[in-house]
Amino acid sequence: MSYRIGFLGPKATFTHLAVSKFFHEQIEQIPYATIPACMDAVAVGDVDFSIVPLENAIEGSVNLTVDYLVHEQPLHIVGELVVPINQHFMVHPDRESSWQQVDKIVSHSHAIAQCHRYLHNEFPLAEHSYAASTGAAAQFVSTHPGENAGVIANEMAAEVYGLSIVKRDIHDYHYNHTLFAILHPSASEKPPTLPGYEGKDKTTIMVTLPSNQSGTLHQVLSAFAWRKLNMSKIESRPMKTGLGNYFFLIDLEHAMDSVLIPGAVNELEALGCGVKVLGSYKAFYA
């Protein structure tokens, strides 16, 4: 069976790299210029699955993905891909001999932040120009040889866009990984099989707290703790309804079952919380 996989493009983004690394079945890879466009595509059936960045080990959550998933396009997380991220500094081949004199650094905001120490030390006066993705940044530098610019991207981008890598592995921290969410309108839909990869069980839940009720967050955490449901992450994001209004994303290292997680959900709802399961799925590690 052939699948249509939408990803944050253009070619040679880290999302494209994740798709190419994990999916060995026959698939059609379709790039989208933005995260919302990629998520909209799977919602209307233009693709079978969409894959977008969700979290980076250095920079944290990709807020655009989280907020669009919660506020705009209520898709389900049906899988995760975790990929090591190696950021390289590259230039147009015409600039290779003078790369240390570039006056502009082009890349995605997260990539620039992940390489802050290197850029601060080596290019303290260079302008930072943000692109929608590292692939888009590499494409820009490739097609604008007149720009005295360097780009931060992956090795795939250097190959696709004909750029010269002049400095490898410039990210500030060694353990630099990004988690990509596989999205679908149906919670029961499973992504294509990933031969050779053993996934870990994970469930993501969104919780909103009742207003003017002290101690509720402690009770929320207790509902998972006494059931021995291990939380790997809890994060707050604004509800966009006023200052002080937040929802919480909770990751559990546990598959959806018929007793423990439903029992915790029932307990939270009895406390007056709003609860939504965003997905129960396998997380695959490269």
Secondary structure, DSSP 8 states (H G I E B T S, - for coil): --EEEEEESSTTSHHHHHHHHH--S-EEEEEESSHHHHHHHHHTTSSSEEEEEEEETTTEE-HHHHHIIIII---EEEEEEEEE---EEEE-GGGGGGGGG--EEEE-HHHHHHTHHHHHHH-TT-EEEE-SSHHHHHHHHHH-TTS-EEEEE-HHHHHHHT-EEEE----SSS--EEEEEEEES-TT------TT---EEEEEEEEE--TT-TTHHHHHHHHHHTTT--EEEEEEEE-SSSTT-EEEEEEESS---SSHHHHHHHHHHHTT-EEEEEEEEEEEE-
